[in-house]
Each structure stands twice: as C-alpha cells, then as structure tokens.
Amino acid sequence: MKKRTKITLRTKIYLTIVALLALTGVFYASNPSPFTGQVPFPTGAAAAPDLLLVSEYCSENIATVDCNGTASVFATMPGFGSCREKYITIAPLQSENAVPPFTRRDVFVTEGPQVFKISGGAVTLFADLTPGCTSSDHNGITFDHFGTFGNDMIVSCKEGTVFRVNGIGAVTQIADVFAPPGVLNDGEIEGPAVVPQGFGPHGGEIWVADEENNAVHTIKNNNNGTYTVTQSILSHVSAEGVFVIPNPPCFFCAPDKAFFQTEQQMFQLVWKYPLSDFTVPPIGGNVLLNSESGADFADTSLVTTDGTNYFQSSFGPRIGGINEGASFVDCDVPTATPTSTPTATFTPTATFTPTATSTATATSTATSTATATATATATATFTPTPTPTPSVGCSPLASCTPPYPFVSGNPRTNIAFNESEVLRAFRAVVDAACAGQPGTLQMFYNDEHAMTLGVRRVETITCLGTTGTDYVVSPNVPSPGSTAPPLTGATEAQGGVDTSGRPMFPALFITDTSVPPGSSNELAGDWQFGGTGRPPDAVFGSWKAAVRTVDQTTGTVTVTPDADPAKNNWNLDGGADPVPTPTPTNEGYGAECRWNLASLNLIPGHRYRFYFMVHDGDQNKVGGDAGQACVYFTMPGPEPTATPTPTPTATPTPTATPGLIVAGGQTASGKTFTVTFQNGTAVSQVLTGLSFNWPQVPNGNLKTIKMGGTTIFNTSTGGGTVTIPPGLLGTTAQRTIAAGSCATLTFTFTNNVDTNPTHYSGSATFAPGGPVNPVPF
C-alpha cells in the first residue's frame, strides 16, 4: 500500500472537469452505509446474488457474509505467512465459453503470484504466474464477461504484467504495461476489469488501475496474437480498481446491497451501496474507479462516454480510510443449485475471529507427544505440590511454581526465565459479584519497559541481501489504550519467537490435569512440552512491538523492540479490570492481558494448570527476556458424564520440504550484469547449465561469464540469448556452491548495458538440484 501521491497535469484537468460538472448539475451522489464489521482487515470482495465473499488481510481466511452481515469461514488458503492483499472473483456463466471452459460459481483467489481455486469447499492451486509475475502482493483478478478476451480469467500483477488464464489454469502473459515504448516504466497496477464493447475508444479492452501513477491504463486484444497497451487514458488519484456497473445492476439479498467496498484499516468495515445509486438515474454499463488512500483529491468517480470521449464525475462521498477491493453483485453468476447438504456447516463463527488462530483447546494440548517424557523417573522433581482443594468464591486460583529451568532429555526444559517478576498478579472471575469482568482470566504486567505484544516484522539477511515480511501488531494508540482482540503479529511458525524459540506474544498454555496426559504430567501443555500458546482476547494499558532479525551470514538472531510509549504506571485505560489490591509494584509501564474463559473450552469440574509466558520491552539478555508463572484453576460446575473416547490415530510426521536454490541480487551497470545464487539445500550443488536472455541493444554481444573468479564461458555471442552447454568451462569444483553458501555470476558485454535488471531473464541448472530446477532468475 504505497502512499506516495503525484498530481499530474492530467489530474488537475480531471479535477477541474469534476468541479464544472458539479456546477452544471451533472453530479452523482452515492449513499454508502456500513454493512459488516465482522471481517478483520477486509481486503478483497466478490459478490453474486446469493453469495458475498471477503478476504482478510492478516489471515488466510476467506469469509462468507450472510444477508444480516454475519461472517463465517468459507475457506482457508494455504498461506504465505503474512499480511497480504488477496483478491477474489467468481466464475460467471460466460466463463463456460472459455476454451477450455471454467465451471460456473467456482471461486478464484490471488495469493502472491499464484491463483487458487475453491470448489466444493476444497482449495487447490489453479495457476502459477511465475516467472512473469514475482510480486507477493497487490495482484488483481477478474473475468472477461464480454468475449473480447475469450471469456478467460484476467489476472494483473503489481509490477505491470497482465495474464490470460483458461479453464485448466494455462497461463499466457499478454502484456507488460510498463514495457517500452511507454513513457511510464514503473508503477503499481491493481483492480483489472474488461469494459463493455462500444464503451468509447477503449471499449472491450482490459482497464487496470495504477495507484503509483494516479492513472488508468488499457490493454487491447488485436485478435492476431498481439496486444496493444495504452498508458494513462484517464487520471485518478491513488487509483485502486476498475469496476464495471452491471446493466442492469442487481443485488445481494435485498436492494440495499448492490455494490460492496472494503475499508481495510480505519474502521475495518465492508460498506454497501443500494441499488438506487445505480438505477436513479440508470448508469448501468458505465465504470467506477475507486481510490485506495485519502490523499488530496482522492475520490470514487463515475466514468461515462459519448462514444468518442470519456467523462469523469465524482461518485462521492468517498468512504474514509484505506479503500481496497470492491465488487458489484455479479448478475452473471447463477445462484447455487439446492443440495441436501445443509449450508449451516459453514457457520462456525467462533473460528472466524482472530482469536481462532489459537485453535488448540485444552484437550488438544493434551495430545502432545511429550507424554513420552513422563516415563522419566525424575517426574517428582519438576511437579509442584498441588493444592488438593481448589479455592472458590472470588479467589478461585491456587498458587503454583513453574519448575523451569531443569535438566532433562528435552532441551527446552533447561531454558532460563530472567524476567518473571514482571508478572505481578493474576485473577480469575467466575462470580459476577466479584471485582472484574465475569468469566475472564486476567494477567497483570508491570516493568520499566512496555510489554512486547508481538513481532511486527521478521527480517532475513543472506548473501542476497535483506528481505523482510511485515505482520500487524495492534498499535498502542492512544497510550494507555485497549484492543480486543489484539493482533499479535507473527505466529511462532512465522518467526514470532525470541532467540530461544519461545513465542513473543503474551501466551497462555493450558494443561487439563484431570485426564491423561496431564493427570500424569501436569507440564504436558506447556511450551517446553509442545503446547500451543494462546494470545489474549483483550489487552489494556501500554505495549509495543518488536522486529526479529535472522542473519544467516553470521548465524545470529536478534529481537529489537520498538521504543517505549509514554509511561502509564497502573493507568490501564477504560474497560480494564481493577488492579488487584494491594497495588503491585509499579516500575512505570503497566498492562493487563485478559482471556475469556468461554473461549478456552474448559470442562466443568476439571482442574487445569495455566502457564503464562510474557516478554518485556528491552530483550537485552541472552536467550530473550522472558517471564513465566503458573496457577491452578478448577472450572466451576458439575463434571459431565464421561463417554468412551476412541484411541486417536497417530498422525505421521510430515517429511520436511527440501531446501531451495534461489536467485537474487540482480544488478546491471557498466558493462556487466550480475546475479547471485544461494544454495539453501543440504548438499553441494554444481552448476551444469545456463539459459540467459539480455537486451541486445544497447548491450551488444555477451563476451564472458564468470562464476566467482572463474571464467565459465568465453564465446562472444549475439542475438540477445544464449544456452549453455555447449561452451561451459571450469572444473566441477570451480562451479560448485557449498550447502548454505552463495555464488555470483557476472555476465560481461561489449557495450555499456541496459541498467534495468528486469530486462534480463534466464535460468540455471544444478546437480543434484532441488525442488525447483532449473532455477529462474
């Protein structure tokens, strides 16, 4: 989401036209209203008369929203582990005319350079746009409803390439919006649409929005295997998407829902527009453009035509905040054929909220394979003496002492905790007559630095340079503040851990001590024994985020917290529970983490051990500054009648995916082009072949190729392409990249080179190779 804004001469002219149209009475006004706030960070949208789908920016869930605005999980994408924009389209009736055809009502979602299909509840990889598209974000998707592109799927890539995809997922790159001879050579395209034939001079063409250049570009099918790009046919500030108004328009569920717009950040709402916005007066067959950011002069605008010229007028008011995906209700998507399968199976709303990322329940943690450690004869040395009779009333928690660190065959048990004093107090409220929010478990933190809520960025340094993935941690604005549920950044699997591998977010681990394995090893649900940490359902007071850096060149890992907010002491903001009395120690930064007992799936009558883990805000000690504590709790109520539980079938351990050989660090300057390869496999790799393409003009002939300091090719070659062998020089040892190491290829030309690295392409073949071989670059 780039926020740079340019006001071009064309934009100024457009703004003047809008003002003049308003003065003459030619002005269209929309009437948007909030429809649902149940989709966190809503991004992509696709609508049919009986189906509304919305993607989440920071999870892999695709939500379906019913007529009342209630959201539930429609499907879960395989994911690439960060907050990314995923856009959606539904196959219309016309897509059955594609060759090969699509299946009506199948759903397609972009995720990086890949397109996934959702059909019958199953998610499968449908198409891969590499190597023509490498962008991991902002890639748009639509269908050709009008036949000028064979009713194929159309996919746009942020970096400027555009593709046709047929009904079996075959990909054809048809254009590069920023390739010569265009004036613009860089930008950020999104939101493609094929407009109706006859819609002015660019009717029947693909229109794409260019947010960076505040423009709309088009691609024309010349029907002879070639395509023509026209840059900047219209100006539109912070252009995010192009949307064709159906003619006539239709609606989802009721006439107040004909068009949907997502607002991703400010209020995280999906907005609805009524049918009357497009029928009074009738404007079907025209085009809407939206703006992502609220930059000066950003707007939602209506584009009309007299057949020769285009006219833009405001279709405001623009929805405030970050406007991402939008969708008219697609009248060409037929309604679902009724089946005997109840649709109610898709409404587990509890799994839709961000807290559902902690899907493990107390009983799931009990399936930890760590029960094998319970066979050690030293069990008594790390099991605290339990309190035989649980406390009741307003003090239902019983004291507990974590045993860590201690030496065992499990290295995690011997990791030290050096900041446990920051965990100042705990409270569980099971009686409305007691202080605090009923039905909650509360943890109170206070230290000289603000609590770390999670990892907002994971960076990796390799010989190819530094790359990073951003994650969302709820901002502490204002401070003290509150958020429910909080966004806690990267998960453990995504790298949201300290230098010892412990989760950075405030985590609760649960062991049910009333049933195996907890009844024989009450540590079974702890992180040390493979338990899954649950982030809190609400946070109050002050907190901050951190950045984790993995430097593969030095073998070091660091975690760097952000700067502290202003001190809040024990002022935890409105909505927080009362600070326990007597008031715990105050070192300047206080926070409360609250878990809802109802979300923990606790069984009445069962006794639980709650184990807490938290990180302070400086992280300057070896292994990470972490605190730990534990308490016992018995869930009120009579224990349910036991039912026989079948013995679970062992789940086979998945085979690790082999490492990759990857290319990067491309540079072009002087008379050379370079590319670096990193061997991420566990064995040495020998370069055995190359295929390489370059701009013959201005580079001239390729003279030599070196791998490190060794010349591996020295035959002067023209024509802009070479395939090797023949001509591969150097010994096997000289062409070998050791496991975990890098090597750079240097291509030298006769003349000074084209300095745009994207104008070069190729692939390298290695032996024995990896999962991807040849390796593209």
Salt bridges, closest charged atoms under 4 A:
ASP50 OD1 - ARG105 NH1 2.93
GLU85 OE1 - HIS138 ND1 3.13
GLU96 OE2 - ARG104 NE 2.73
ASP137 OD2 - HIS138 NE2 3.67
ASP152 OD2 - ARG164 NE 3.04
GLU188 OE2 - HIS138 ND1 3.51
GLU190 OE2 - HIS138 ND1 3.62
GLU205 OE1 - HIS202 ND1 2.98
ASP210 OD2 - HIS217 NE2 2.88
GLU212 OE1 - LYS2 NZ 3.07
GLU212 OE2 - ARG4 NH2 2.47
ASP256 OD1 - LYS257 NZ 2.95
ASP256 OD2 - LYS272 NZ 2.68
GLU292 OE2 - LYS3 NZ 3.17
ASP330 OD2 - HIS145 NE2 2.78
ASP332 OD2 - HIS145 NE2 3.92
GLU419 OE2 - LYS621 NZ 2.92
GLU459 OE2 - ARG457 NE 2.86
ASP470 OD1 - ARG457 NH1 2.78
ASP498 OD2 - ARG502 NE 2.81
ASP498 OD2 - HIS615 NE2 2.72
ASP512 OD2 - HIS606 ND1 2.71
ASP526 OD1 - ARG609 NH1 2.66
ASP562 OD2 - ARG456 NE 2.98
ASP564 OD2 - HIS449 ND1 2.63
ASP564 OD1 - LYS544 NZ 2.71
ASP577 OD2 - ARG594 NH2 2.89
GLU587 OE2 - ARG424 NH2 3.25
GLU592 OE2 - ARG594 NE 3.97
ASP618 OD2 - HIS449 NE2 3.80
ASP625 OD2 - LYS621 NZ 3.75
GLU639 OE2 - HIS606 NE2 3.08
ASP754 OD2 - HIS759 ND1 2.84
